């Protein structure tokens, strides 16, 4: 189900026309876009770019590799967080350029989740799927939910051109792209809201998203149901205070690693997986408090 196109396209075009005029004759005029006053000047305003995955944290599932690096202070720390230079979105151009003969084979566990042949291969696959979620030809953004996107089969066929994955891995692949797709839409929404709040233009968004898709997204974000769902999701996210610290690794890969390290090759207990997935790196900072995690241990 596609969104309805917004009625603010003409306003945006007027804004862009005004911007061009201001570049030639600098001024501090204001115009309205979407009911919000937006200041235009000669230099404009550039929004800060975020790292690949993480305006809204991904849902903590057992089969999803996260790519978020937390940057907020650990509770109780007295040192100020260091400013991190973001490397920008992962592109994985080397994987996209692979031929059929260069494909990497992927080993799955009994649940259809990738565990090998090496941890690097698993991380490469996960990050490659993140790039597909940001490719509008494969994953158009102007659909309400992932099941409505009509390109699942094309996505799966393309992934098979770059990785040798058994059919049992199809569900995991599409679900991973689904979560990355939702996270990417969240990032774009944050950029849009910041642009409106600061009175800056939407040029950066138009560089990332096709015009028709961005119009549909803006129209949907401004509907009452979307605003209510956003508030509900934000409340639910605030309840999560015991997040793992594995970064781009998955629970499936961690369980496999612990099993291989066990002398008897036994499956690790849930308690051991919990402890290992929440090891704190003293050189990093984290978004959520470590208090509840420490108490649970």
TIVO-925553 format. One record per residue (C-alpha): residue number from 1; x negated, y, z negated; residue in three letters. Coordinates in steps of 0.25 Angstrom, whole numbers, plus 5000, padded with zeros to 4 digits. Example, Ala and Ser with C-alpha at 12.3 -4.5 7.8 and 13.67 -1.06 7.14 Angstrom:
REM TIVO-925553
<rovex 1; <4951; 4982; 4969>; 'ALA'>
<rovex 2; <4945; 4996; 4971>; 'SER'>
This chain:
REM TIVO-925553
<rovex 1; <5000; 5000; 5000>; 'UNK'>
<rovex 2; <4993; 5013; 5005>; 'UNK'>
<rovex 3; <4995; 5026; 4997>; 'UNK'>
<rovex 4; <5003; 5038; 5003>; 'UNK'>
<rovex 5; <4995; 5049; 5009>; 'UNK'>
<rovex 6; <4994; 5061; 5000>; 'UNK'>
<rovex 7; <5000; 5075; 5005>; 'UNK'>
<rovex 8; <4987; 5082; 5001>; 'UNK'>
<rovex 9; <4979; 5079; 5014>; 'UNK'>
<rovex 10; <4982; 5093; 5020>; 'UNK'>
<rovex 11; <4978; 5100; 5007>; 'UNK'>
<rovex 12; <4964; 5092; 5007>; 'UNK'>
<rovex 13; <4962; 5096; 5021>; 'UNK'>
<rovex 14; <4965; 5111; 5017>; 'UNK'>
<rovex 15; <4955; 5109; 5006>; 'UNK'>
<rovex 16; <4944; 5104; 5016>; 'UNK'>
<rovex 17; <4947; 5115; 5025>; 'UNK'>
<rovex 18; <4945; 5125; 5014>; 'UNK'>
<rovex 19; <4932; 5118; 5010>; 'UNK'>
<rovex 20; <4926; 5120; 5024>; 'UNK'>
<rovex 21; <4930; 5135; 5024>; 'UNK'>
<rovex 22; <4923; 5137; 5010>; 'UNK'>
<rovex 23; <4911; 5130; 5015>; 'UNK'>
<rovex 24; <4910; 5141; 5025>; 'UNK'>
<rovex 25; <4915; 5152; 5016>; 'UNK'>
<rovex 26; <4912; 5148; 5001>; 'UNK'>
<rovex 27; <4923; 5151; 4992>; 'UNK'>
<rovex 28; <4930; 5145; 4979>; 'UNK'>
<rovex 29; <4944; 5144; 4985>; 'UNK'>
<rovex 30; <4953; 5133; 4979>; 'UNK'>
<rovex 31; <4963; 5124; 4987>; 'UNK'>
<rovex 32; <4973; 5114; 4982>; 'UNK'>
<rovex 33; <4972; 5099; 4985>; 'UNK'>
<rovex 34; <4982; 5089; 4979>; 'UNK'>
<rovex 35; <4987; 5100; 4970>; 'UNK'>
<rovex 36; <4973; 5103; 4964>; 'UNK'>
<rovex 37; <4965; 5116; 4966>; 'UNK'>
<rovex 38; <4952; 5112; 4973>; 'UNK'>
<rovex 39; <4940; 5122; 4973>; 'UNK'>
<rovex 40; <4932; 5123; 4986>; 'UNK'>
<rovex 41; <4919; 5129; 4987>; 'UNK'>
<rovex 42; <4907; 5129; 4996>; 'UNK'>
<rovex 43; <4899; 5118; 4989>; 'UNK'>
<rovex 44; <4911; 5110; 4985>; 'UNK'>
<rovex 45; <4910; 5100; 4974>; 'UNK'>
<rovex 46; <4904; 5086; 4975>; 'UNK'>
<rovex 47; <4910; 5075; 4966>; 'UNK'>
<rovex 48; <4901; 5066; 4958>; 'UNK'>
<rovex 49; <4899; 5052; 4965>; 'UNK'>
<rovex 50; <4901; 5040; 4956>; 'UNK'>
<rovex 51; <4893; 5027; 4956>; 'UNK'>
<rovex 52; <4900; 5016; 4964>; 'UNK'>
<rovex 53; <4910; 5010; 4955>; 'UNK'>
<rovex 54; <4914; 5018; 4944>; 'UNK'>
<rovex 55; <4924; 5028; 4942>; 'UNK'>
<rovex 56; <4934; 5018; 4936>; 'UNK'>
<rovex 57; <4927; 5006; 4930>; 'UNK'>
<rovex 58; <4931; 4993; 4937>; 'UNK'>
<rovex 59; <4940; 4983; 4930>; 'UNK'>
<rovex 60; <4932; 4973; 4921>; 'UNK'>
<rovex 61; <4935; 4960; 4928>; 'UNK'>
<rovex 62; <4927; 4947; 4928>; 'UNK'>
<rovex 63; <4925; 4947; 4943>; 'UNK'>
<rovex 64; <4921; 4961; 4946>; 'UNK'>
<rovex 65; <4907; 4967; 4946>; 'UNK'>
<rovex 66; <4907; 4981; 4942>; 'UNK'>
<rovex 67; <4898; 4992; 4947>; 'UNK'>
<rovex 68; <4900; 5002; 4936>; 'UNK'>
<rovex 69; <4888; 5008; 4929>; 'UNK'>
<rovex 70; <4893; 5015; 4916>; 'UNK'>
<rovex 71; <4887; 5029; 4913>; 'UNK'>
<rovex 72; <4894; 5033; 4900>; 'UNK'>
<rovex 73; <4887; 5033; 4886>; 'UNK'>
<rovex 74; <4888; 5020; 4877>; 'UNK'>
<rovex 75; <4895; 5023; 4865>; 'UNK'>
<rovex 76; <4886; 5027; 4853>; 'UNK'>
<rovex 77; <4875; 5032; 4863>; 'UNK'>
<rovex 78; <4869; 5045; 4860>; 'UNK'>
<rovex 79; <4862; 5047; 4873>; 'UNK'>
<rovex 80; <4869; 5055; 4884>; 'UNK'>
<rovex 81; <4871; 5047; 4897>; 'UNK'>
<rovex 82; <4862; 5049; 4908>; 'UNK'>
<rovex 83; <4867; 5054; 4921>; 'UNK'>
<rovex 84; <4867; 5042; 4931>; 'UNK'>
<rovex 85; <4863; 5044; 4946>; 'UNK'>
<rovex 86; <4873; 5036; 4954>; 'UNK'>
<rovex 87; <4869; 5029; 4966>; 'UNK'>
<rovex 88; <4882; 5030; 4973>; 'UNK'>
<rovex 89; <4891; 5019; 4978>; 'UNK'>
<rovex 90; <4885; 5006; 4982>; 'UNK'>
<rovex 91; <4885; 5004; 4997>; 'UNK'>
<rovex 92; <4879; 4990; 4998>; 'UNK'>
<rovex 93; <4875; 4993; 5013>; 'UNK'>
<rovex 94; <4866; 4981; 5013>; 'UNK'>
<rovex 95; <4877; 4971; 5010>; 'UNK'>
<rovex 96; <4887; 4978; 5020>; 'UNK'>
<rovex 97; <4876; 4976; 5031>; 'UNK'>
<rovex 98; <4874; 4961; 5028>; 'UNK'>
<rovex 99; <4877; 4951; 5040>; 'UNK'>
<rovex 100; <4883; 4938; 5038>; 'UNK'>
<rovex 101; <4870; 4931; 5037>; 'UNK'>
<rovex 102; <4866; 4941; 5026>; 'UNK'>
<rovex 103; <4878; 4938; 5017>; 'UNK'>
<rovex 104; <4875; 4935; 5002>; 'UNK'>
<rovex 105; <4882; 4922; 4997>; 'UNK'>
<rovex 106; <4890; 4924; 4984>; 'UNK'>
<rovex 107; <4892; 4914; 4973>; 'UNK'>
<rovex 108; <4905; 4914; 4966>; 'UNK'>
<rovex 109; <4909; 4908; 4952>; 'UNK'>
<rovex 110; <4921; 4900; 4950>; 'UNK'>
<rovex 111; <4930; 4912; 4949>; 'UNK'>
<rovex 112; <4926; 4917; 4963>; 'UNK'>
<rovex 113; <4916; 4928; 4957>; 'UNK'>
<rovex 114; <4902; 4930; 4962>; 'UNK'>
<rovex 115; <4891; 4926; 4954>; 'UNK'>
<rovex 116; <4879; 4924; 4963>; 'UNK'>
<rovex 117; <4870; 4921; 4969>; 'UNK'>
<rovex 118; <4863; 4932; 4962>; 'UNK'>
<rovex 119; <4868; 4944; 4953>; 'UNK'>
<rovex 120; <4864; 4953; 4964>; 'UNK'>
<rovex 121; <4872; 4947; 4974>; 'UNK'>
<rovex 122; <4885; 4948; 4965>; 'UNK'>
<rovex 123; <4882; 4962; 4963>; 'UNK'>
<rovex 124; <4880; 4965; 4977>; 'UNK'>
<rovex 125; <4893; 4959; 4981>; 'UNK'>
<rovex 126; <4901; 4967; 4970>; 'UNK'>
<rovex 127; <4894; 4980; 4975>; 'UNK'>
<rovex 128; <4897; 4977; 4989>; 'UNK'>
<rovex 129; <4912; 4974; 4986>; 'UNK'>
<rovex 130; <4912; 4988; 4980>; 'UNK'>
<rovex 131; <4907; 4994; 4993>; 'UNK'>
<rovex 132; <4919; 4988; 5000>; 'UNK'>
<rovex 133; <4929; 4993; 4990>; 'UNK'>
<rovex 134; <4924; 5007; 4994>; 'UNK'>
<rovex 135; <4925; 5004; 5009>; 'UNK'>
<rovex 136; <4938; 5009; 5013>; 'UNK'>
<rovex 137; <4939; 5001; 5026>; 'UNK'>
<rovex 138; <4939; 4988; 5017>; 'UNK'>
<rovex 139; <4946; 4994; 5004>; 'UNK'>
<rovex 140; <4954; 5006; 5008>; 'UNK'>
<rovex 141; <4957; 5015; 4996>; 'UNK'>
<rovex 142; <4972; 5019; 4999>; 'UNK'>
<rovex 143; <4978; 5007; 4994>; 'UNK'>
<rovex 144; <4985; 5006; 4980>; 'UNK'>
<rovex 145; <4979; 4993; 4976>; 'UNK'>
<rovex 146; <4969; 4982; 4981>; 'UNK'>
<rovex 147; <4979; 4972; 4985>; 'UNK'>
<rovex 148; <4985; 4982; 4995>; 'UNK'>
<rovex 149; <4972; 4984; 5002>; 'UNK'>
<rovex 150; <4973; 4976; 5015>; 'UNK'>
<rovex 151; <4958; 4973; 5018>; 'UNK'>
<rovex 152; <4955; 4962; 5008>; 'UNK'>
<rovex 153; <4952; 4952; 5019>; 'UNK'>
<rovex 154; <4943; 4961; 5027>; 'UNK'>
<rovex 155; <4935; 4964; 5014>; 'UNK'>
<rovex 156; <4933; 4949; 5011>; 'UNK'>
<rovex 157; <4928; 4947; 5025>; 'UNK'>
<rovex 158; <4918; 4958; 5024>; 'UNK'>
<rovex 159; <4913; 4954; 5011>; 'UNK'>
<rovex 160; <4911; 4940; 5017>; 'UNK'>
<rovex 161; <4902; 4946; 5027>; 'UNK'>
<rovex 162; <4892; 4951; 5017>; 'UNK'>
<rovex 163; <4893; 4940; 5006>; 'UNK'>
<rovex 164; <4896; 4925; 5007>; 'UNK'>
<rovex 165; <4907; 4924; 4997>; 'UNK'>
<rovex 166; <4916; 4911; 4995>; 'UNK'>
<rovex 167; <4931; 4913; 4997>; 'UNK'>
<rovex 168; <4933; 4912; 4982>; 'UNK'>
<rovex 169; <4926; 4926; 4980>; 'UNK'>
<rovex 170; <4936; 4934; 4989>; 'UNK'>
<rovex 171; <4945; 4937; 4977>; 'UNK'>
<rovex 172; <4933; 4942; 4969>; 'UNK'>
<rovex 173; <4928; 4951; 4980>; 'UNK'>
<rovex 174; <4942; 4957; 4983>; 'UNK'>
<rovex 175; <4944; 4960; 4968>; 'UNK'>
<rovex 176; <4930; 4966; 4966>; 'UNK'>
<rovex 177; <4933; 4975; 4978>; 'UNK'>
<rovex 178; <4947; 4979; 4972>; 'UNK'>
<rovex 179; <4940; 4984; 4959>; 'UNK'>
<rovex 180; <4930; 4992; 4966>; 'UNK'>
<rovex 181; <4940; 4997; 4975>; 'UNK'>
<rovex 182; <4949; 5002; 4963>; 'UNK'>
<rovex 183; <4936; 5008; 4957>; 'UNK'>
<rovex 184; <4933; 5015; 4969>; 'UNK'>
<rovex 185; <4947; 5021; 4970>; 'UNK'>
<rovex 186; <4945; 5026; 4956>; 'UNK'>
<rovex 187; <4932; 5033; 4959>; 'UNK'>
<rovex 188; <4938; 5040; 4971>; 'UNK'>
<rovex 189; <4950; 5044; 4962>; 'UNK'>
<rovex 190; <4940; 5050; 4952>; 'UNK'>
<rovex 191; <4933; 5058; 4962>; 'UNK'>
<rovex 192; <4946; 5063; 4967>; 'UNK'>
<rovex 193; <4951; 5068; 4954>; 'UNK'>
<rovex 194; <4937; 5074; 4951>; 'UNK'>
<rovex 195; <4938; 5082; 4964>; 'UNK'>
<rovex 196; <4952; 5087; 4961>; 'UNK'>
<rovex 197; <4948; 5091; 4947>; 'UNK'>
<rovex 198; <4935; 5098; 4951>; 'UNK'>
<rovex 199; <4942; 5105; 4963>; 'UNK'>
<rovex 200; <4932; 5098; 4973>; 'UNK'>
<rovex 201; <4935; 5093; 4987>; 'UNK'>
<rovex 202; <4937; 5078; 4990>; 'UNK'>
<rovex 203; <4926; 5077; 5000>; 'UNK'>
<rovex 204; <4918; 5066; 4993>; 'UNK'>
<rovex 205; <4931; 5058; 4992>; 'UNK'>
<rovex 206; <4933; 5059; 5007>; 'UNK'>
<rovex 207; <4919; 5054; 5009>; 'UNK'>
<rovex 208; <4923; 5041; 5002>; 'UNK'>
<rovex 209; <4937; 5039; 5006>; 'UNK'>
<rovex 210; <4944; 5040; 5020>; 'UNK'>
<rovex 211; <4954; 5052; 5020>; 'UNK'>
<rovex 212; <4967; 5044; 5021>; 'UNK'>
<rovex 213; <4963; 5035; 5009>; 'UNK'>
<rovex 214; <4959; 5046; 5000>; 'UNK'>
<rovex 215; <4972; 5054; 5003>; 'UNK'>
<rovex 216; <4980; 5041; 4999>; 'UNK'>
<rovex 217; <4971; 5039; 4987>; 'UNK'>
<rovex 218; <4974; 5054; 4982>; 'UNK'>
<rovex 219; <4988; 5052; 4985>; 'UNK'>
<rovex 220; <4989; 5040; 4977>; 'UNK'>
<rovex 221; <4981; 5045; 4965>; 'UNK'>
<rovex 222; <4991; 5057; 4964>; 'UNK'>
<rovex 223; <5003; 5048; 4962>; 'UNK'>
<rovex 224; <5009; 5046; 4949>; 'UNK'>
<rovex 225; <5008; 5030; 4949>; 'UNK'>
<rovex 226; <4993; 5032; 4952>; 'UNK'>
<rovex 227; <4991; 5042; 4941>; 'UNK'>
<rovex 228; <4998; 5033; 4931>; 'UNK'>
<rovex 229; <4990; 5021; 4935>; 'UNK'>
<rovex 230; <4977; 5029; 4933>; 'UNK'>
<rovex 231; <4980; 5033; 4919>; 'UNK'>
<rovex 232; <4984; 5019; 4916>; 'UNK'>
<rovex 233; <4971; 5013; 4921>; 'UNK'>
<rovex 234; <4963; 5024; 4914>; 'UNK'>
<rovex 235; <4969; 5020; 4901>; 'UNK'>
<rovex 236; <4966; 5005; 4903>; 'UNK'>
<rovex 237; <4952; 5008; 4907>; 'UNK'>
<rovex 238; <4950; 5016; 4894>; 'UNK'>
<rovex 239; <4953; 5003; 4886>; 'UNK'>
<rovex 240; <4941; 4996; 4892>; 'UNK'>
<rovex 241; <4930; 4998; 4882>; 'UNK'>
<rovex 242; <4922; 4985; 4884>; 'UNK'>
<rovex 243; <4916; 4984; 4898>; 'UNK'>
<rovex 244; <4905; 4975; 4903>; 'UNK'>
<rovex 245; <4891; 4981; 4906>; 'UNK'>
<rovex 246; <4888; 4972; 4917>; 'UNK'>
<rovex 247; <4888; 4983; 4928>; 'UNK'>
<rovex 248; <4890; 4977; 4942>; 'UNK'>
<rovex 249; <4889; 4962; 4937>; 'UNK'>
<rovex 250; <4901; 4954; 4935>; 'UNK'>
<rovex 251; <4906; 4944; 4924>; 'UNK'>
<rovex 252; <4905; 4933; 4934>; 'UNK'>
<rovex 253; <4891; 4936; 4937>; 'UNK'>
<rovex 254; <4888; 4937; 4922>; 'UNK'>
<rovex 255; <4894; 4924; 4918>; 'UNK'>
<rovex 256; <4887; 4917; 4929>; 'UNK'>
<rovex 257; <4873; 4923; 4924>; 'UNK'>
<rovex 258; <4876; 4919; 4910>; 'UNK'>
<rovex 259; <4880; 4905; 4915>; 'UNK'>
<rovex 260; <4867; 4903; 4922>; 'UNK'>
<rovex 261; <4859; 4908; 4910>; 'UNK'>
<rovex 262; <4866; 4898; 4901>; 'UNK'>
<rovex 263; <4857; 4885; 4899>; 'UNK'>
<rovex 264; <4870; 4876; 4901>; 'UNK'>
<rovex 265; <4875; 4885; 4912>; 'UNK'>
<rovex 266; <4888; 4887; 4904>; 'UNK'>
<rovex 267; <4898; 4898; 4907>; 'UNK'>
<rovex 268; <4896; 4910; 4897>; 'UNK'>
<rovex 269; <4906; 4913; 4886>; 'UNK'>
<rovex 270; <4915; 4925; 4887>; 'UNK'>
<rovex 271; <4908; 4931; 4875>; 'UNK'>
<rovex 272; <4894; 4929; 4882>; 'UNK'>
<rovex 273; <4899; 4936; 4895>; 'UNK'>
<rovex 274; <4905; 4947; 4887>; 'UNK'>
<rovex 275; <4892; 4950; 4879>; 'UNK'>
<rovex 276; <4884; 4949; 4892>; 'UNK'>
<rovex 277; <4893; 4958; 4900>; 'UNK'>
<rovex 278; <4892; 4969; 4890>; 'UNK'>
<rovex 279; <4877; 4970; 4887>; 'UNK'>
<rovex 280; <4873; 4985; 4886>; 'UNK'>
<rovex 281; <4862; 4991; 4893>; 'UNK'>
<rovex 282; <4856; 5002; 4884>; 'UNK'>
<rovex 283; <4852; 5010; 4897>; 'UNK'>
<rovex 284; <4866; 5011; 4902>; 'UNK'>
<rovex 285; <4878; 5018; 4897>; 'UNK'>
<rovex 286; <4892; 5013; 4897>; 'UNK'>
<rovex 287; <4906; 5019; 4899>; 'UNK'>
<rovex 288; <4913; 5011; 4888>; 'UNK'>
<rovex 289; <4910; 5010; 4873>; 'UNK'>
<rovex 290; <4901; 4998; 4869>; 'UNK'>
<rovex 291; <4908; 4997; 4855>; 'UNK'>
<rovex 292; <4919; 4987; 4859>; 'UNK'>
<rovex 293; <4910; 4978; 4867>; 'UNK'>
<rovex 294; <4900; 4978; 4855>; 'UNK'>
<rovex 295; <4911; 4974; 4845>; 'UNK'>
<rovex 296; <4916; 4963; 4854>; 'UNK'>
<rovex 297; <4902; 4957; 4855>; 'UNK'>
